[in-house]
Amino acid sequence: MDTMDLSTLGWTPELQSAFARRWPGELTPARVASVHGGSFDVVGGDGRLLAELAGRLKQDEEGERPAAGDWVALAPRPAEGRGTIHGIVPRRTKLSRKVAGGV
């Protein structure tokens, strides 16, 4: 598996600081490349992995799910080409649209 410099994906010192405060030393950052139902294609220091949500995130019905472009806290399993997402790094910006057919 190829390693990657996170700064090429947009990782900044500010994101690193926020990440380290919330997940000190236990998880690694990764960026969501695409979403496929309940699985997520993520790219991080361990390269590209297929990830799923941790049980806590799956059970949180009202919680936000990761979207393409989000940074997430990942427990990587590079030998398997997989990982588990344990949290979403707080977003600095968000694009959203109104519900279709709304007035």
All heavy atoms as an XYZ file, in Angstrom:
770
protein
N       0.841     -1.168      0.000
C       0.000      0.000      0.000
C       0.887      1.232      0.000
O       1.810      1.332      0.789
C      -0.891     -0.057      1.258
C      -1.865      1.053      1.400
S      -3.522      0.911      0.701
C      -3.821     -0.762      0.368
N       0.622      2.188     -0.874
C       1.405      3.418     -0.944
C       1.040      4.346      0.205
O      -0.117      4.449      0.589
C       1.124      4.146     -2.262
C       1.597      3.359     -3.464
O       2.570      2.610     -3.313
O       0.986      3.499     -4.539
N       2.058      5.041      0.734
C       1.789      6.064      1.737
C       1.572      7.384      1.020
O       1.998      7.573     -0.116
C       2.947      6.186      2.740
O       4.115      6.541      2.033
C       3.150      4.891      3.506
N       0.899      8.320      1.699
C       0.561      9.579      1.064
C       0.798     10.730      2.024
O       0.553     10.607      3.219
C      -0.900      9.543      0.629
C      -1.374     10.829      0.006
S      -2.943     10.643     -0.800
C      -2.448      9.736     -2.246
N       1.245     11.854      1.493
C       1.387     13.081      2.259
C       0.013     13.742      2.320
O      -0.541     14.130      1.278
C       2.412     13.984      1.573
C       2.585     15.315      2.261
O       2.026     15.517      3.357
O       3.286     16.172      1.695
N      -0.547     13.868      3.515
C      -1.904     14.398      3.667
C      -2.048     15.833      3.182
O      -3.141     16.246      2.792
C      -2.353     14.289      5.115
C      -2.515     12.881      5.668
C      -2.954     12.930      7.120
C      -3.493     12.078      4.847
N      -0.956     16.602      3.180
C      -1.064     17.993      2.724
C      -1.475     18.066      1.257
O      -2.099     19.040      0.835
C       0.239     18.753      2.965
O       1.275     18.242      2.163
N      -1.165     17.038      0.470
C      -1.586     17.032     -0.934
C      -3.099     16.883     -1.059
O      -3.661     17.171     -2.106
C      -0.892     15.914     -1.738
O      -1.287     14.652     -1.208
C       0.613     16.061     -1.710
N      -3.753     16.437      0.018
C      -5.215     16.280      0.032
C      -5.914     17.472      0.689
O      -7.133     17.488      0.784
C      -5.597     15.010      0.787
C      -5.060     13.695      0.228
C      -5.376     12.551      1.171
C      -5.655     13.434     -1.148
N      -5.109     18.442      1.191
C      -5.701     19.615      1.822
C      -5.574     19.661      3.334
O      -6.161     20.523      3.983
N      -4.815     18.742      3.907
C      -4.615     18.711      5.362
C      -3.774     19.909      5.763
O      -2.759     20.192      5.142
C      -3.939     17.414      5.750
C      -3.891     17.121      7.217
C      -2.786     17.058      7.993
C      -4.988     16.814      8.082
N      -3.120     16.735      9.283
C      -4.474     16.583      9.364
C      -6.364     16.721      7.893
C      -5.273     16.256     10.448
C      -7.164     16.399      8.969
C      -6.625     16.167     10.223
N      -4.209     20.634      6.802
C      -3.530     21.857      7.234
C      -3.116     21.740      8.701
O      -3.638     20.887      9.430
C      -4.461     23.071      7.095
O      -5.575     22.897      7.988
C      -4.959     23.238      5.660
N      -2.237     22.615      9.167
C      -1.893     22.629     10.591
C      -3.114     22.877     11.486
O      -3.205     22.325     12.582
C      -0.878     23.772     10.711
C      -0.257     23.860      9.352
C      -1.371     23.531      8.398
N      -4.060     23.683     11.018
C      -5.279     23.942     11.790
C      -6.110     22.668     11.941
O      -6.640     22.380     13.017
C      -6.123     25.042     11.133
C      -5.459     26.402     11.142
C      -4.409     26.574     10.030
O      -4.402     25.800      9.044
O      -3.568     27.479     10.182
N      -6.242     21.904     10.860
C      -6.963     20.632     10.939
C      -6.234     19.662     11.866
O      -6.864     18.964     12.658
C      -7.118     20.006      9.548
C      -8.128     20.666      8.621
C      -7.988     20.123      7.200
C      -9.531     20.456      9.138
N      -4.901     19.631     11.779
C      -4.118     18.746     12.640
C      -4.337     19.079     14.106
O      -4.495     18.199     14.942
C      -2.626     18.838     12.288
C      -1.742     18.001     13.186
C      -2.064     16.510     13.139
O      -2.341     15.964     12.072
N      -2.035     15.857     14.281
N      -4.368     20.372     14.429
C      -4.573     20.808     15.808
C      -5.953     20.384     16.317
O      -6.079     19.839     17.421
C      -4.409     22.324     15.888
O      -4.645     22.774     17.186
N      -6.988     20.609     15.508
C      -8.349     20.215     15.896
C      -8.447     18.697     16.049
O      -9.074     18.194     16.984
C      -9.358     20.716     14.862
N      -7.813     17.970     15.146
C      -7.835     16.513     15.182
C      -7.155     16.000     16.446
O      -7.670     15.131     17.145
C      -7.145     15.952     13.936
C      -7.277     14.470     13.780
C      -8.339     13.943     13.070
C      -6.355     13.606     14.342
C      -8.472     12.565     12.926
C      -6.482     12.235     14.202
C      -7.547     11.720     13.488
N      -5.978     16.551     16.750
C      -5.194     16.095     17.910
C      -5.919     16.370     19.229
O      -5.800     15.590     20.172
C      -3.831     16.761     17.911
N      -6.674     17.464     19.298
C      -7.446     17.753     20.519
C      -8.571     16.749     20.712
O      -8.864     16.342     21.823
C      -8.032     19.168     20.457
C      -7.041     20.257     20.809
C      -7.731     21.597     21.016
N      -8.580     22.018     19.904
C      -8.154     22.689     18.840
N      -6.883     23.000     18.715
N      -8.997     23.039     17.893
N      -9.200     16.348     19.635
C     -10.360     15.457     19.733
C      -9.987     13.983     19.798
O     -10.624     13.204     20.488
C     -11.282     15.714     18.548
C     -12.580     14.985     18.653
C     -13.637     15.675     17.900
N     -14.899     14.974     18.095
C     -15.969     15.219     17.411
N     -15.959     16.155     16.504
N     -17.062     14.544     17.631
N      -8.959     13.596     19.047
C      -8.536     12.193     18.994
C      -7.030     12.114     19.235
O      -6.258     11.825     18.318
C      -8.886     11.568     17.645
C     -10.340     11.547     17.367
C     -11.271     10.718     17.919
C     -11.053     12.394     16.454
N     -12.516     11.002     17.414
C     -12.421     12.023     16.515
C     -10.679     13.423     15.614
C     -13.394     12.644     15.753
C     -11.657     14.051     14.859
C     -12.992     13.659     14.933
N      -6.587     12.335     20.459
C      -5.143     12.380     20.725
C      -4.461     11.017     20.596
O      -4.600     10.160     21.452
C      -5.062     12.909     22.161
C      -6.372     12.557     22.771
C      -7.374     12.553     21.662
N      -3.765     10.828     19.477
C      -2.922      9.657     19.301
C      -3.593      8.328     19.043
O      -2.921      7.341     18.828
N      -4.913      8.277     19.018
C      -5.538      6.962     18.876
C      -5.992      6.626     17.456
O      -6.074      5.464     17.099
C      -6.717      6.831     19.849
C      -7.698      7.984     19.780
C      -8.712      7.964     20.900
O      -8.353      8.365     22.012
O      -9.848      7.547     20.634
N      -6.283      7.632     16.646
C      -6.769      7.413     15.286
C      -5.952      8.252     14.314
O      -5.183      9.107     14.719
C      -8.253      7.796     15.197
C      -9.183      7.037     16.143
C     -10.567      7.663     16.160
C      -9.272      5.571     15.770
N      -6.129      7.995     13.021
C      -5.414      8.768     12.005
C      -6.402      9.484     11.099
O      -7.525      8.997     10.880
C      -4.509      7.861     11.148
O      -5.329      6.923     10.450
C      -3.499      7.122     11.994
N      -6.015     10.638     10.542
C      -6.906     11.345      9.633
C      -6.915     10.709      8.248
O      -5.910     10.153      7.790
C      -6.325     12.758      9.579
C      -4.891     12.601      9.940
C      -4.809     11.404     10.839
N      -8.068     10.785      7.599
C      -8.208     10.336      6.217
C      -9.299     11.180      5.568
O     -10.163     11.725      6.260
C      -8.578      8.858      6.156
N      -9.266     11.293      4.258
C     -10.266     12.076      3.532
C     -11.183     11.140      2.759
O     -10.725     10.189      2.114
C      -9.571     13.037      2.566
C     -10.508     14.082      2.016
C      -9.850     15.404      1.913
N     -10.832     16.466      1.969
C     -10.574     17.686      1.589
N      -9.379     18.001      1.140
N     -11.501     18.606      1.676
N     -12.476     11.400      2.833
C     -13.458     10.577      2.123
C     -13.410     10.941      0.639
O     -13.635     12.093      0.264
C     -14.878     10.789      2.687
C     -15.896      9.982      1.892
C     -14.933     10.419      4.166
N     -13.112      9.952     -0.196
C     -13.057     10.159     -1.644
C     -14.416      9.917     -2.280
O     -14.818     10.641     -3.189
C     -12.011      9.240     -2.268
N     -15.131      8.907     -1.810
C     -16.460      8.612     -2.343
C     -17.239      7.772     -1.337
O     -16.669      7.138     -0.459
C     -16.366      7.885     -3.691
O     -15.660      6.677     -3.559
N     -18.560      7.817     -1.497
C     -19.467      7.102     -0.604
C     -20.266      6.112     -1.432
O     -20.793      6.462     -2.489
C     -20.418      8.088      0.114
C     -21.370      7.349      1.039
C     -19.626      9.142      0.871
N     -20.353      4.882     -0.950
C     -21.089      3.819     -1.646
C     -22.033      3.163     -0.649
O     -21.684      2.155     -0.031
C     -20.123      2.771     -2.209
C     -19.019      3.345     -3.023
N     -19.179      3.756     -4.317
C     -17.725      3.616     -2.701
C     -18.035      4.238     -4.776
N     -17.146      4.165     -3.809
N     -23.199      3.749     -0.439
C     -24.131      3.211      0.549
C     -23.516      3.276      1.931
O     -23.243      4.345      2.451
N     -23.241      2.123      2.532
C     -22.673      2.074      3.868
C     -21.156      1.954      3.901
O     -20.570      1.780      4.953
N     -20.504      2.040      2.741
C     -19.046      1.966      2.728
C     -18.467      3.255      2.144
O     -19.125      3.969      1.388
C     -18.560      0.737      1.951
O     -18.935      0.827      0.604
N     -17.219      3.519      2.519
C     -16.577      4.779      2.173
C     -15.188      4.498      1.628
O     -14.424      3.754      2.226
C     -16.464      5.663      3.424
C     -17.786      5.937      4.070
C     -18.351      5.015      4.944
C     -18.486      7.090      3.791
C     -19.579      5.244      5.530
C     -19.715      7.335      4.376
C     -20.267      6.415      5.245
N     -14.889      5.096      0.497
C     -13.553      5.033     -0.074
C     -12.785      6.189      0.548
O     -13.161      7.348      0.365
C     -13.671      5.216     -1.586
C     -12.627      4.480     -2.368
O     -11.905      3.668     -1.780
O     -12.540      4.731     -3.578
N     -11.745      5.909      1.347
C     -10.992      6.961      2.023
C      -9.534      6.920      1.600
O      -9.009      5.869      1.220
C     -11.105      6.863      3.563
C     -12.551      6.997      4.015
C     -10.497      5.576      4.083
N      -8.890      8.090      1.676
C      -7.479      8.200      1.341
C      -6.780      8.854      2.524
O      -7.228      9.881      3.028
C      -7.268      9.051      0.070
C      -5.798      9.126     -0.286
C      -8.076      8.501     -1.088
N      -5.708      8.232      2.973
C      -4.965      8.769      4.105
C      -3.507      8.392      4.022
O      -3.006      8.014      2.951
N      -2.825      8.474      5.131
C      -1.408      8.155      5.182
C      -1.083      6.737      4.757
O       0.027      6.453      4.310
N      -2.045      5.838      4.887
C      -1.849      4.440      4.483
C      -2.317      4.170      3.061
O      -2.440      3.016      2.656
C      -2.595      3.504      5.449
C      -1.988      3.524      6.833
O      -0.778      3.261      6.947
O      -2.710      3.813      7.803
N      -2.630      5.228      2.314
C      -3.120      5.068      0.953
C      -4.639      4.981      0.918
O      -5.328      5.468      1.805
N      -5.165      4.335     -0.108
C      -6.614      4.223     -0.294
C      -7.128      2.971      0.412
O      -6.581      1.890      0.234
C      -6.942      4.147     -1.781
C      -8.423      4.170     -2.094
C      -8.668      4.236     -3.580
N      -8.343      5.521     -4.158
C      -9.192      6.538     -4.256
N     -10.415      6.418     -3.808
N      -8.821      7.670     -4.800
N      -8.185      3.165      1.225
C      -8.785      2.048      1.960
C     -10.292      2.088      1.802
O     -10.882      3.148      1.564
C      -8.452      2.144      3.453
C      -6.981      2.160      3.865
C      -6.856      2.453      5.356
C      -6.315      0.845      3.524
N     -10.933      0.957      1.971
C     -12.386      0.872      2.028
C     -12.766      0.866      3.506
O     -12.258      0.043      4.274
C     -12.876     -0.408      1.347
C     -14.391     -0.570      1.245
C     -14.996      0.552      0.399
C     -14.737     -1.915      0.633
N     -13.622      1.801      3.914
C     -13.935      1.939      5.336
C     -15.430      1.805      5.586
O     -16.254      2.051      4.704
C     -13.444      3.294      5.850
N     -15.743      1.417      6.823
C     -17.130      1.362      7.284
C     -17.227      2.210      8.542
O     -16.220      2.563      9.140
C     -17.575     -0.080      7.563
C     -16.930     -0.723      8.770
C     -15.551     -1.313      8.505
O     -15.158     -1.486      7.338
O     -14.844     -1.574      9.493
N     -18.461      2.533      8.924
C     -18.676      3.312     10.134
C     -18.557      2.434     11.362
O     -18.987      1.271     11.348
C     -20.077      3.947     10.128
C     -20.345      5.001      9.061
C     -21.796      5.446      9.136
C     -19.413      6.178      9.192
N     -17.993      2.988     12.428
C     -17.968      2.296     13.716
C     -19.406      2.137     14.191
O     -20.291      2.919     13.824
C     -17.162      3.103     14.727
N     -19.646      1.140     15.013
C     -20.992      0.856     15.508
C     -21.684      2.049     16.118
O     -22.865      2.285     15.903
N     -20.939      2.854     16.863
C     -21.511      4.034     17.507
C     -22.078      5.003     16.464
O     -23.151      5.569     16.642
C     -20.428      4.718     18.344
C     -20.829      5.994     19.011
C     -19.682      6.578     19.827
N     -18.526      6.953     19.030
C     -18.426      8.084     18.328
N     -19.416      8.928     18.312
N     -17.328      8.356     17.651
N     -21.374      5.193     15.353
C     -21.846      6.094     14.304
C     -23.026      5.495     13.549
O     -23.915      6.216     13.124
C     -20.714      6.424     13.330
C     -19.607      7.310     13.867
C     -18.513      7.470     12.826
C     -20.141      8.670     14.265
N     -23.024      4.187     13.362
C     -24.140      3.527     12.676
C     -25.433      3.675     13.464
O     -26.500      3.837     12.904
C     -23.863      2.032     12.497
C     -22.881      1.701     11.433
C     -22.748      0.186     11.365
C     -21.649     -0.226     10.449
N     -21.439     -1.671     10.433
N     -25.337      3.610     14.794
C     -26.524      3.641     15.653
C     -27.070      5.046     15.853
O     -28.206      5.209     16.244
C     -26.197      3.029     17.006
C     -25.906      1.559     16.908
C     -25.386      0.981     18.210
O     -25.188      1.690     19.187
N     -25.166     -0.317     18.219
N     -26.264      6.069     15.586
C     -26.691      7.446     15.775
C     -27.555      7.862     14.589
O     -27.071      8.410     13.614
C     -25.479      8.367     15.917
C     -25.870      9.787     16.265
O     -27.062     10.055     16.483
O     -24.958     10.633     16.322
N     -28.854      7.602     14.688
C     -29.792      7.846     13.586
C     -29.809      9.307     13.137
O     -29.995      9.599     11.982
C     -31.208      7.417     13.990
C     -31.364      5.926     14.182
C     -31.240      5.152     12.891
O     -31.653      5.670     11.834
O     -30.719      4.025     12.940
N     -29.659     10.249     14.072
C     -29.762     11.660     13.729
C     -28.411     12.294     13.440
O     -28.333     13.438     13.037
C     -30.475     12.413     14.848
C     -31.907     11.946     15.013
C     -32.660     12.756     16.044
O     -32.239     13.883     16.343
O     -33.669     12.248     16.536
N     -27.335     11.556     13.663
C     -26.004     12.096     13.419
C     -25.713     12.218     11.933
O     -26.283     11.518     11.105
N     -24.814     13.125     11.602
C     -24.418     13.284     10.207
C     -23.518     12.141      9.787
O     -22.738     11.620     10.568
C     -23.682     14.607     10.018
C     -24.612     15.788     10.075
C     -23.950     17.017      9.486
O     -23.597     16.986      8.294
O     -23.803     17.980     10.232
N     -23.627     11.778      8.555
C     -22.776     10.751      7.969
C     -21.658     11.452      7.203
O     -21.830     12.556      6.705
C     -23.570      9.880      6.999
C     -24.754      9.187      7.625
C     -24.286      7.938      8.337
N     -25.419      7.125      8.698
C     -25.677      6.749      9.928
N     -24.905      7.129     10.904
N     -26.704      6.000     10.208
N     -20.513     10.817      7.067
C     -19.450     11.418      6.258
C     -19.888     11.566      4.806
O     -20.612     10.715      4.274
C     -18.307     10.414      6.371
C     -18.605      9.605      7.581
C     -20.099      9.561      7.685
N     -19.445     12.635      4.182
C     -19.707     12.890      2.770
C     -18.373     12.999      2.041
O     -17.330     13.190      2.668
C     -20.504     14.186      2.616
N     -18.418     12.879      0.731
C     -17.189     13.028     -0.051
C     -16.552     14.373      0.261
O     -17.221     15.397      0.303
C     -17.492     12.907     -1.539
N     -15.248     14.354      0.524
C     -14.515     15.565      0.856
C     -14.310     15.772      2.338
O     -13.460     16.559      2.744
N     -15.083     15.080      3.179
C     -14.921     15.204      4.630
C     -13.624     14.562      5.087
O     -13.164     13.578      4.516
C     -16.066     14.494      5.378
C     -17.336     15.306      5.446
O     -17.297     16.533      5.200
O     -18.386     14.709      5.763
N     -13.066     15.120      6.153
C     -11.962     14.488      6.873
C     -12.559     13.662      7.997
O     -13.507     14.106      8.651
C     -11.019     15.543      7.444
C     -10.168     16.184      6.409
C     -10.379     17.387      5.793
C      -8.968     15.653      5.852
N      -9.381     17.629      4.887
C      -8.492     16.585      4.908
C      -8.238     14.486      6.059
C      -7.326     16.385      4.175
C      -7.086     14.292      5.333
C      -6.632     15.225      4.394
N     -12.053     12.470      8.199
C     -12.573     11.574      9.225
C     -11.451     11.038     10.104
O     -10.278     11.064      9.720
C     -13.359     10.390      8.605
C     -14.597     10.884      7.873
C     -12.472      9.568      7.665
N     -11.827     10.572     11.282
C     -10.902      9.901     12.200
C     -11.021      8.405     11.912
O     -12.090      7.814     12.058
C     -11.277     10.210     13.644
N      -9.925      7.809     11.490
C      -9.931      6.443     10.978
C      -9.029      5.529     11.791
O      -7.931      5.912     12.182
C      -9.440      6.466      9.524
C      -9.455      5.151      8.770
C     -10.883      4.784      8.375
C      -8.578      5.246      7.531
N      -9.509      4.320     12.044
C      -8.669      3.242     12.574
C      -8.334      2.372     11.361
O      -9.160      1.568     10.917
C      -9.418      2.439     13.628
N      -7.159      2.587     10.764
C      -6.830      1.853      9.538
C      -6.387      0.416      9.805
O      -5.820      0.112     10.841
C      -5.671      2.669      8.950
C      -5.034      3.312     10.120
C      -6.126      3.534     11.141
N      -6.701     -0.448      8.844
C      -6.203     -1.820      8.826
C      -5.588     -2.039      7.440
O      -6.184     -2.695      6.580
C      -7.339     -2.801      9.098
C      -8.005     -2.604     10.457
C      -9.027     -3.673     10.799
N     -10.057     -3.922      9.808
C     -11.169     -3.203      9.655
N     -11.404     -2.146     10.428
N     -12.059     -3.522      8.738
N      -4.416     -1.423      7.191
C      -3.844     -1.428      5.844
C      -3.558     -2.816      5.292
O      -3.653     -3.019      4.080
C      -2.569     -0.592      5.971
C      -2.292     -0.471      7.421
C      -3.582     -0.703      8.146
N      -3.228     -3.772      6.139
C      -2.956     -5.131      5.645
C      -4.196     -5.726      4.993
O      -4.093     -6.552      4.088
C      -2.471     -6.018      6.785
N      -5.378     -5.279      5.444
C      -6.650     -5.767      4.886
C      -7.189     -4.843      3.800
O      -8.188     -5.164      3.156
C      -7.711     -5.859      5.992
C      -7.372     -6.787      7.126
C      -8.391     -6.675      8.258
O      -9.560     -6.335      7.997
O      -8.005     -6.919      9.410
N      -6.582     -3.649      3.657
C      -7.108     -2.665      2.709
C      -8.400     -2.037      3.207
O      -9.200     -1.548      2.432
N      -8.600     -2.031      4.539
C      -9.851     -1.562      5.128
C      -9.576     -0.653      6.316
O      -8.443     -0.521      6.780
C     -10.716     -2.735      5.563
C     -11.026     -3.682      4.401
C     -11.971     -4.792      4.773
N     -13.325     -4.352      5.020
C     -14.227     -4.062      4.084
N     -13.893     -4.129      2.823
N     -15.448     -3.715      4.408
N     -10.625     -0.049      6.837
C     -10.530      0.789      8.018
C     -11.909      1.034      8.606
O     -12.923      0.698      7.994
N     -11.941      1.626      9.805
C     -13.195      1.941     10.480
C     -13.210      3.425     10.820
O     -12.263      3.932     11.423
C     -13.357      1.118     11.770
O     -13.280     -0.273     11.425
C     -14.693      1.384     12.436
N     -14.279      4.108     10.445
C     -14.439      5.531     10.708
C     -15.067      5.698     12.088
O     -16.137      5.161     12.361
C     -15.326      6.201      9.640
C     -14.647      6.119      8.279
C     -15.641      7.651     10.025
C     -15.512      6.551      7.114
N     -14.388      6.475     12.951
C     -14.862      6.700     14.314
C     -15.389      8.104     14.548
O     -15.962      8.376     15.605
C     -13.746      6.393     15.318
C     -13.460      4.936     15.419
N     -14.103      4.108     16.311
C     -12.621      4.143     14.711
C     -13.663      2.873     16.162
N     -12.772      2.869     15.195
N     -15.194      9.006     13.614
C     -15.695     10.364     13.777
C     -15.428     11.205     12.545
O     -14.654     10.816     11.666
N     -16.099     12.353     12.492
C     -15.937     13.300     11.394
C     -15.261     14.544     11.957
O     -15.698     15.091     12.971
C     -17.299     13.686     10.783
C     -18.054     12.444     10.310
C     -17.115     14.677      9.638
C     -19.493     12.709      9.914
N     -14.190     14.983     11.314
C     -13.542     16.228     11.712
C     -14.531     17.359     11.412
O     -15.137     17.374     10.332
C     -12.219     16.428     10.931
C     -11.585     17.756     11.275
C     -11.265     15.273     11.214
N     -14.758     18.264     12.361
C     -15.733     19.342     12.119
C     -15.458     20.077     10.813
O     -14.317     20.416     10.493
C     -15.542     20.266     13.329
C     -15.019     19.365     14.395
C     -14.151     18.361     13.678
N     -16.538     20.300     10.069
C     -16.429     20.963      8.770
C     -16.243     22.466      8.951
O     -16.828     23.061      9.833
C     -17.701     20.714      7.962
C     -17.918     19.262      7.632
C     -19.259     19.069      6.940
N     -19.458     17.676      6.594
C     -20.508     16.967      6.974
N     -21.451     17.518      7.707
N     -20.617     15.708      6.619
N     -15.454     23.047      8.063
C     -15.296     24.502      8.059
C     -16.319     25.140      7.129
O     -16.711     26.273      7.324
C     -13.890     24.883      7.613
C     -12.833     24.461      8.624
C     -11.461     24.871      8.177
N     -11.092     24.091      6.987
C     -10.151     24.424      6.141
N      -9.467     25.516      6.313
N      -9.867     23.659      5.110
N     -16.732     24.423      6.100
C     -17.733     24.918      5.157
C     -18.691     23.781      4.836
O     -18.384     22.612      5.056
C     -17.088     25.398      3.841
O     -16.391     24.305      3.246
C     -16.138     26.559      4.079
N     -19.855     24.144      4.309
C     -20.827     23.127      3.950
C     -21.691     23.653      2.815
O     -22.184     24.781      2.873
C     -21.709     22.795      5.154
C     -22.776     21.770      4.880
C     -23.590     21.511      6.129
C     -24.734     20.576      5.850
N     -25.549     20.337      7.040
N     -21.861     22.856      1.777
C     -22.782     23.172      0.705
C     -24.050     22.364      0.931
O     -23.995     21.178      1.194
C     -22.188     22.790     -0.650
C     -20.956     23.569     -1.095
C     -20.421     22.986     -2.403
C     -21.286     25.027     -1.282
N     -25.183     23.029      0.847
C     -26.447     22.307      0.996
C     -27.474     22.927      0.078
O     -27.313     24.052     -0.374
C     -26.929     22.323      2.453
O     -27.113     23.641      2.884
N     -28.518     22.186     -0.184
C     -29.562     22.694     -1.059
C     -30.899     22.475     -0.400
O     -31.045     21.649      0.489
C     -29.508     22.026     -2.417
C     -29.728     20.544     -2.354
C     -29.652     19.954     -3.728
N     -29.895     18.508     -3.623
C     -29.989     17.723     -4.640
N     -29.890     18.200     -5.853
N     -30.222     16.431     -4.470
N     -31.870     23.197     -0.881
C     -33.234     23.053     -0.375
C     -33.801     21.721     -0.844
O     -33.319     21.109     -1.801
C     -34.113     24.192     -0.876
C     -33.690     25.534     -0.333
C     -34.605     26.609     -0.843
C     -34.154     27.957     -0.304
N     -35.015     29.019     -0.778
N     -34.835     21.280     -0.189
C     -35.512     20.049     -0.568
C     -36.162     20.244     -1.937
O     -36.774     21.283     -2.202
C     -36.585     19.684      0.486
C     -37.357     18.457      0.065
C     -35.933     19.472      1.836
N     -36.040     19.256     -2.803
C     -36.645     19.333     -4.135
C     -38.158     19.510     -4.013
O     -38.811     18.873     -3.192
C     -36.323     18.070     -4.916
N     -38.693     20.417     -4.811
C     -40.138     20.632     -4.841
C     -40.636     21.587     -3.767
O     -41.803     21.913     -3.707
N     -39.746     22.069     -2.909
C     -40.129     23.013     -1.853
C     -40.377     24.390     -2.420
O     -39.933     24.748     -3.502
N     -41.112     25.192     -1.692
C     -41.419     26.562     -2.131
C     -40.425     27.511     -1.548
O     -39.953     27.423     -0.478
C     -42.839     26.967     -1.683
C     -43.115     28.400     -2.103
C     -43.833     26.033     -2.289
